[in-house]
């Protein structure tokens, strides 16, 4: 329906029709009056008075029925059609935006909003409400007042949820005077990543500073007070050697972690045999087990378990888990490594971390692969001291070490399990732990088996 149609419907008339009506009214009325005067029914003076009144009425009709100006020919709309069009395009725009957005009218009501705004303010319907009822953020509210007044855009940061969500409100003036557009940007993930990065840097530098301080302390002693006490040098050199080894491990683990993170979203594409990789990794750890007088067993349910994986990375997973099991075992203890297959990922997760009754259990990484997929698993079991329940869910966080509270007598970087977690994430697999204090721990990983189709392609 065009704008002029609308006007006709509302009683406004076009110019030729108004002229016609005016002429009919004046000539008809004048003729009637003349007849009345000539016939003597009306006096001359009264006739003139009636003619003047008639003419004034016809003129008032002519002027009063002027239609509102039609849209200009060059396409520019008039004020009222413009505002109808504005509201429609604001609605279309705001509703199409993939993040929360609002349009606030000059009378401080929310005229248009989208479903994302409803989710942000935890309300189903917010259109028509006063802005102060919906936006419970004093900083954002006062900014909407300022923008409505000054017309200058502003940005305001605010926290919501239980203080763990960070949002940025972008405010700009709308097309109507004193109206305001507000668009909300979710900065939570960026904020968390920034904080994690800062924490990581602080932790990494702290971990490096400790051995570095020890080494430089011994160097100063050897150059100063103990310069001539050559007999004490062997002891100093031994500690310096340990500390530089610690730094070397830390730097190696940090490099592994960053390399894995870099390739985490690229799925591996080669097919390897899980049993073969596991048995070779275990072989390389025999010297460590021997030093600690730990008996290292390997048992497999199947001789060939094909998985689509990076051989180096799976080998690192097995080495990290098995070296932890040896490290945290009692001298003369036993570490058992097992591999096997399962009809589904969920069953594999269960088999990988089966342990004695009453043990605490925590899934440190939920697999991304479908729970129905056929799966392979590796479990590493030790009879060490075990881990208290309260620590279980935090294992796999970078630099998280349980033995920090045990006095830190066992060397470690606190990055081994974080590396395992990242590698398993890249392989769409899972990682879980079960443990009972005084009895030992089981760490298990599981991932999908390579299907027959991809094996044929690979061959
Ligand atoms: P670390 O280099 O310190 O061993 P990890 O990330 O490999 O770092 O392990 C994190 C922490 O988890 C360790 O510091 C240790 O406290 C605990 N942990 C890991 N594996 C075992 C295990 N088999 N038995 C007991 N505690 C373990």
Boltz pocket constraint, residues with backbone or C-beta under 6 A from the ligand:
constraints:
  - pocket:
      binder: B
      contacts: [[A, 320], [A, 321], [A, 324], [A, 325], [A, 328], [A, 382], [A, 384], [A, 385], [A, 386], [A, 387], [A, 395], [A, 396], [A, 397], [A, 400], [A, 401], [A, 402], [A, 403], [A, 404], [A, 410], [A, 411], [A, 412], [A, 413], [A, 414], [A, 415], [A, 416], [A, 417], [A, 418], [A, 441]]
      max_distance: 6.0
